[in-house]
Each structure stands twice: as structure tokens, then as C-alpha cells.
Amino acid sequence: MTREPGEPPPGMRAQLDSSSYMGVPTFGLRPHLTEPEQLDEWRPDVAVIGAPWDDNTTNRPGARFGPRALRANAYDAGSYHLDLEVEIFDHLTVVDYGDAIVQPGMWEPSRGAIEQRVLDVVSRGIIPVVIGGDHSVTWPSGTAVAAHHGRIGMVHFDAHADTADILRGNLASHGTPMRRLIESGAIAGRDFVQVGLRGYWPPADVQEWMREQGMRHHTMQEIWERGIGSVMDDVIAEANDGTDGIYLSIDIDVLDPGFAPGTGTPEPGGLAPVDLLRAVRQVALQTNVVALDVTEVCPPYDHADLTVNNAHRLIWETLAALAHKSRAENASSG
């Protein structure tokens, strides 16, 4: 009996048609692929990649366990989106492409493994969804995406700008990846739009450097004053200004730590899930999202899987928006 491309064999289907606490722990109970050649056979729209690296964190470690937690501990909520009225996987083929195999304590080979894993995906026209890991994983991931897509912009939800030059002697700190992407030429400073910044860092000299690069940001103060809806309209317009695609990067600490205690650098005064979920959905609906990452989920500090489930739903919102767009495109072409 032959299988159509993208159709799991019966044994795999039996393992996946269960709940997250049974069978194979894959993201969203999606089929697990391991080889680039399988990507050619299945031809998915989206491939989830784990980047279990947290050696560049400056505070609480543990984000290396984020990819496993999002696969095994997130509540299996179903896949029909109530607001968009779309069954996600009827219109979007999604696979779990496993993890980039990193080397603890060794940044260069780990960076290379993450970049190659993402390149396997983007070079085939597949959208990568990268689960961190600390935010330094965005450096190699963004490098791979930019190498394939040309001029991309980044919509970056975070409490912190991550634009330091060097932190405690580390050029690859989780507080430096956006600077590395800009300095390498992968993503221009003017093509960054940052949302949710707050607190007491970075200092004035780093903010001056950000202004010199033409980076745009929307602080929590602005969101508090103007409202998330008005701010997001500006974010969308800025993101679409001359870019060919959008890399959507979400540090889970953009949420208030009351909603996301499981993160390495919690900063009070952040977004609520009710707003962030819709903001992320809006970005995916109204821009050309070519990559997504969700970083800094730190399960050892989580409570009742609050952080894990919020992170999971941010990916779910993005997938639902992509499915909605795919359905509309197929309807118009058919």
C-alpha cells in the first residue's frame, strides 16, 4: 500500500493520534522527521526545530529544556481556531524536524548546528519554527533565514532589546543577538521593530547605538498610553516597509512574569497573554512571516506549565494565521 507524500504510516499515526502525555513527544503531535531527504518527500509548509541551548544566559539557566517541555508538557488544546474558523492542519502541513544537536559549553559548533538545521528547512521553501533555548539562538537562525530570503525584517517581542555589544565578556550572550545580526549585515537595523521593551536596560549608550542603526521600538509605556491595537497598527506598517519577509522573534519574557514565571530574566510590567496572542496573530495575518522563534522558556522556574502553555499558544496562533491565509489563497486560485 503506497502513501501519499505527507501521510504518516499507520504506526506513526497511532502514536500521534493520542494526547501530549502519550506516544512520541513531538510538537503539537506532528510527525517527526529527522533527515533532509524526508523534508523533500513530505514537502511540509512548516517545520518545527528545537534549539536546546542556554549557555549564553546571564541569569537563570534552564531554557535548554524548553523544546522538550513544549513538546511534552503543553496541554493538547485541539487545532480548530475559534476566531478564524479554521482547522489548522486541514490547510497547513506541519512536521517536527527534531533538534539541532548542540554541544554544551561550545558555542561555535552549537551555533553551526542551529544554523544548518534552519538552513535545511528554509532552503526548501519551508517556514522554520524554532523553539529555544535562550535568545542567542536567534543569531544563527536569523542568519540562515536571511541568507535564503534576502531583505527580511524582524518583529521582535521582548522585555529587552538584546542589542548589547558584549556582556560579561561574551559576544554571543543572549543579550547581544540582535546586534550581531545587524553588524553581520544579515538584517538591517532599520528593518527591526521591537515591541514590549521595559525596565532598566539597556543603558543610554546602547540606546544611542540603536537610534544610529534606525531601529524602531514600541515600549510598554507607549502600549500603556496608546493601547495595544493602535501600537500594533504602527508595528505592521513599519514591518512591511520595504521588506521581503518577516522573521517573528518572541522572547517569552515579553509577558508579565505573573503569566510567564518560567523564564531566565523576568521583568515585571509586561504584556498579558490576551493581548500578545492577538498581536502575534495580527503579525502573521498581515505580514509575510517566513520564520518564527519562541525563546527563553525555562521550565525549571515554571509553575503549572503556565509559561509552556503560553509559549505553545503563541506558535498555535501563528500556525492558525498561516492556515487561514493558505485557505484564502487556495480559494482564490481554485
C-alpha positions as CSV (number, residue, x, y, z in Angstrom):
1,M,0.0,0.0,0.0
2,T,1.5,3.3,-1.1
3,R,1.4,6.5,1.0
4,E,0.8,10.0,-0.3
5,P,3.6,12.5,0.5
6,G,3.0,13.8,4.0
7,E,0.8,10.9,5.1
8,P,2.2,9.1,8.2
9,P,2.4,5.3,8.2
10,P,-0.1,3.6,10.4
11,G,2.2,3.1,13.3
12,M,3.3,6.7,13.4
13,R,-0.3,7.8,13.1
14,A,-1.3,5.7,16.1
15,Q,1.4,7.3,18.2
16,L,0.4,10.8,17.1
17,D,-3.4,10.4,17.4
18,S,-3.4,10.5,21.2
19,S,-2.5,13.2,23.7
20,S,0.7,15.0,24.6
21,Y,1.3,12.7,27.5
22,M,1.2,9.6,25.4
23,G,3.1,8.4,22.4
24,V,6.0,10.2,20.8
25,P,6.6,13.7,22.3
26,T,6.5,15.8,19.1
27,F,5.4,19.4,18.9
28,G,1.6,19.6,18.5
29,L,1.6,15.8,17.9
30,R,3.0,16.4,14.4
31,P,5.0,13.8,12.5
32,H,8.7,13.5,13.5
33,L,11.2,13.8,10.7
34,T,15.0,13.6,11.1
35,E,16.5,13.7,7.6
36,P,16.7,16.5,5.0
37,E,15.5,13.9,2.4
38,Q,12.3,13.4,4.4
39,L,11.6,17.1,4.0
40,D,11.8,16.6,0.3
41,E,9.4,13.7,0.5
42,W,6.8,15.3,2.8
43,R,7.1,18.8,1.4
44,P,5.6,20.5,4.6
45,D,4.7,24.1,4.9
46,V,6.2,24.5,8.3
47,A,8.9,22.6,10.2
48,V,9.4,22.9,14.0
49,I,13.1,22.8,15.2
50,G,14.3,22.6,18.8
51,A,17.4,24.7,19.7
52,P,18.1,23.4,23.3
53,W,20.9,25.9,24.1
54,D,21.1,28.1,27.2
55,D,24.9,28.5,27.8
56,N,24.7,32.2,26.9
57,T,22.2,33.2,29.6
58,T,23.2,35.8,32.1
59,N,20.8,34.9,34.9
60,R,18.7,31.8,35.4
61,P,19.7,28.8,33.2
62,G,17.3,26.1,32.1
63,A,15.9,27.2,28.8
64,R,17.7,24.2,27.2
65,F,14.7,22.2,28.5
66,G,12.3,24.5,26.6
67,P,11.9,22.5,23.4
68,R,11.3,19.2,25.3
69,A,8.7,20.9,27.6
70,L,6.8,22.4,24.7
71,R,6.6,19.0,23.1
72,A,5.7,17.0,26.2
73,N,4.0,19.3,28.7
74,A,1.8,21.7,26.7
75,Y,-1.9,20.9,27.0
76,D,-3.3,19.4,23.8
77,A,-5.9,22.1,23.1
78,G,-7.2,20.9,19.7
79,S,-6.5,22.6,16.4
80,Y,-9.7,24.4,15.3
81,H,-9.3,28.1,15.7
82,L,-12.5,29.7,17.0
83,D,-11.9,33.3,15.9
84,L,-10.5,32.4,12.4
85,E,-12.8,29.4,12.0
86,V,-10.1,27.3,10.5
87,E,-9.0,23.7,11.2
88,I,-5.2,24.4,11.2
89,F,-3.9,21.2,9.8
90,D,-6.5,20.9,7.0
91,H,-4.7,23.8,5.4
92,L,-1.2,23.6,6.7
93,T,1.3,20.7,6.7
94,V,3.5,20.9,9.8
95,V,6.2,18.5,10.9
96,D,8.6,18.3,13.8
97,Y,12.1,18.3,12.4
98,G,13.7,17.4,15.7
99,D,16.5,19.3,17.4
100,A,19.7,20.9,16.4
101,I,22.2,18.8,18.3
102,V,24.2,21.3,20.2
103,Q,27.5,20.8,22.2
104,P,27.1,22.1,25.8
105,G,29.7,24.8,26.6
106,M,30.8,25.0,22.9
107,W,29.2,27.9,21.1
108,E,30.7,27.7,17.7
109,P,29.7,24.1,16.9
110,S,26.3,24.7,18.5
111,R,25.8,27.9,16.5
112,G,26.7,25.9,13.4
113,A,24.3,23.1,14.2
114,I,21.4,25.5,14.7
115,E,22.2,27.5,11.5
116,Q,22.4,24.3,9.4
117,R,19.2,22.8,10.8
118,V,17.3,26.0,9.9
119,L,19.0,26.2,6.5
120,D,17.8,22.6,5.8
121,V,14.3,24.0,6.2
122,V,14.4,27.4,4.6
123,S,16.4,26.3,1.6
124,R,13.4,24.1,0.7
125,G,10.9,26.9,1.0
126,I,9.6,25.7,4.3
127,I,8.9,28.1,7.2
128,P,11.0,27.2,10.3
129,V,9.5,27.5,13.8
130,V,12.5,27.5,16.2
131,I,11.9,26.7,19.9
132,G,14.7,27.9,22.2
133,G,16.8,27.8,24.2
134,D,18.0,31.3,25.2
135,H,17.7,34.2,22.8
136,S,21.2,33.8,21.4
137,V,19.8,31.0,19.1
138,T,18.2,33.8,17.0
139,W,21.7,34.8,15.8
140,P,22.3,31.6,13.8
141,S,18.7,31.1,13.0
142,G,18.2,34.6,11.6
143,T,21.5,34.3,9.7
144,A,20.2,31.2,7.9
145,V,16.8,32.8,7.1
146,A,18.4,36.0,5.8
147,A,20.8,34.0,3.6
148,H,17.8,32.5,1.8
149,H,15.2,35.2,1.8
150,G,17.2,38.4,1.2
151,R,15.9,41.5,2.8
152,I,14.0,40.4,5.8
153,G,12.6,42.4,8.7
154,M,12.4,41.3,12.3
155,V,9.4,41.9,14.5
156,H,10.8,41.3,18.0
157,F,8.6,40.9,21.1
158,D,10.8,41.2,24.2
159,A,11.2,42.9,27.5
160,H,14.9,43.6,26.5
161,A,16.4,45.0,23.3
162,D,19.2,42.3,23.1
163,T,21.4,44.9,21.4
164,A,24.4,44.9,23.8
165,D,27.9,44.8,22.2
166,I,29.3,42.4,24.8
167,L,28.0,41.2,28.1
168,R,30.5,39.9,30.8
169,G,33.0,39.2,28.0
170,N,30.6,37.3,25.9
171,L,29.9,38.5,22.3
172,A,27.3,35.7,21.9
173,S,25.3,36.4,25.1
174,H,21.5,36.2,24.9
175,G,21.6,40.0,25.4
176,T,23.5,40.5,22.1
177,P,21.9,38.6,19.2
178,M,20.2,41.5,17.5
179,R,23.4,43.5,17.5
180,R,25.2,40.5,15.9
181,L,22.6,40.2,13.2
182,I,22.8,43.9,12.4
183,E,26.6,44.1,12.5
184,S,26.9,41.0,10.2
185,G,24.6,42.5,7.7
186,A,22.0,39.7,8.0
187,I,19.2,42.1,9.0
188,A,19.5,45.9,8.7
189,G,18.8,48.0,11.8
190,R,16.1,49.9,10.1
191,D,14.2,46.6,9.5
192,F,13.9,45.9,13.2
193,V,10.7,46.6,15.0
194,Q,10.8,45.8,18.8
195,V,7.7,45.6,21.0
196,G,7.3,45.4,24.7
197,L,10.6,46.9,25.9
198,R,10.6,48.0,29.5
199,G,12.6,48.1,32.7
200,Y,16.1,49.3,33.3
201,W,18.3,48.0,30.5
202,P,19.9,48.7,28.1
203,P,21.8,51.8,29.1
204,A,21.9,55.1,27.3
205,D,25.0,54.3,25.1
206,V,23.4,51.2,23.7
207,Q,20.1,53.0,23.0
208,E,22.1,55.7,21.2
209,W,23.7,52.9,19.0
210,M,20.1,51.6,18.3
211,R,19.0,55.0,17.2
212,E,22.0,55.3,14.9
213,Q,21.0,52.0,13.2
214,G,17.5,53.2,12.6
215,M,15.9,50.6,14.8
216,R,12.3,51.2,15.8
217,H,10.7,50.2,19.1
218,H,7.5,50.4,21.0
219,T,7.9,50.3,24.8
220,M,5.4,49.1,27.3
221,Q,5.0,52.7,28.3
222,E,3.7,53.5,24.8
223,I,1.5,50.5,24.8
224,W,0.0,51.6,28.2
225,E,-0.6,55.1,26.9
226,R,-1.9,54.3,23.4
227,G,-3.3,50.8,23.7
228,I,-2.0,47.6,22.0
229,G,-4.3,47.9,19.0
230,S,-3.0,51.3,17.9
231,V,0.6,50.3,18.5
232,M,0.2,47.1,16.5
233,D,-1.1,49.1,13.5
234,D,2.1,51.0,13.5
235,V,4.2,47.8,14.0
236,I,2.6,46.2,11.0
237,A,3.2,49.3,8.8
238,E,6.8,49.5,9.9
239,A,7.4,45.8,9.4
240,N,6.1,45.9,5.8
241,D,8.2,48.9,4.9
242,G,10.4,47.6,2.2
243,T,11.0,44.1,3.5
244,D,10.6,40.8,1.5
245,G,9.6,38.8,4.6
246,I,9.3,38.9,8.4
247,Y,11.2,36.9,11.0
248,L,8.9,36.9,14.1
249,S,11.0,36.5,17.2
250,I,9.3,36.2,20.6
251,D,11.1,36.2,23.9
252,I,8.6,34.8,26.4
253,D,9.7,37.4,29.0
254,V,7.7,40.0,27.0
255,L,4.8,38.6,29.0
256,D,4.5,39.8,32.6
257,P,6.1,37.2,34.8
258,G,2.8,36.7,36.5
259,F,1.8,34.9,33.3
260,A,5.2,33.5,32.4
261,P,7.2,32.8,35.6
262,G,9.3,30.2,33.8
263,T,11.9,32.4,32.2
264,G,15.5,33.4,32.9
265,T,15.2,37.2,33.2
266,P,11.7,38.1,34.4
267,E,10.8,41.8,34.2
268,P,7.6,43.0,35.9
269,G,5.1,45.1,33.9
270,G,4.8,43.2,30.7
271,L,2.1,42.2,28.3
272,A,-0.9,39.9,29.2
273,P,-1.5,36.8,27.0
274,V,-4.9,38.2,25.9
275,D,-3.0,41.0,24.1
276,L,0.2,39.1,23.0
277,L,-1.7,36.2,21.4
278,R,-3.7,38.6,19.2
279,A,-0.7,40.8,18.4
280,V,1.2,37.8,17.2
281,R,-1.8,36.6,15.2
282,Q,-2.0,40.1,13.6
283,V,1.6,40.0,12.5
284,A,1.2,36.6,11.0
285,L,-2.0,37.6,9.2
286,Q,-0.8,41.0,7.9
287,T,2.9,40.4,7.1
288,N,4.8,37.8,5.1
289,V,6.1,35.7,8.0
290,V,9.0,33.5,6.8
291,A,10.3,32.3,10.2
292,L,9.3,32.3,13.8
293,D,11.1,31.6,17.0
294,V,10.0,31.4,20.7
295,T,12.8,31.6,23.2
296,E,13.7,31.8,26.9
297,V,11.1,29.3,28.1
298,C,12.8,28.0,31.3
299,P,10.8,25.0,32.7
300,P,12.7,24.7,36.0
301,Y,11.1,28.0,37.1
302,D,7.7,27.5,35.6
303,H,4.6,26.9,37.6
304,A,1.7,24.6,36.5
305,D,3.1,24.8,32.9
306,L,1.8,28.4,32.6
307,T,4.8,29.6,30.6
308,V,4.9,26.4,28.5
309,N,1.3,26.7,27.5
310,N,1.5,30.4,26.7
311,A,4.5,29.8,24.5
312,H,2.7,26.9,22.8
313,R,-0.3,29.1,22.1
314,L,1.9,31.8,20.5
315,I,3.1,29.2,18.0
316,W,-0.5,27.9,17.6
317,E,-1.7,31.5,16.8
318,T,0.9,31.8,14.2
319,L,0.0,28.5,12.6
320,A,-3.7,29.3,12.6
321,A,-3.0,32.6,10.8
322,L,-0.9,30.9,8.2
323,A,-3.6,28.2,7.7
324,H,-6.2,31.0,7.3
325,K,-4.1,32.7,4.6
326,S,-3.4,29.4,2.9
327,R,-7.2,28.6,2.8
328,A,-7.9,32.0,1.3
329,E,-5.1,31.7,-1.3
330,N,-6.4,28.3,-2.4
331,A,-9.9,29.5,-2.6
332,S,-9.0,32.4,-4.8
333,S,-6.8,30.3,-7.1
334,G,-9.4,27.5,-7.3
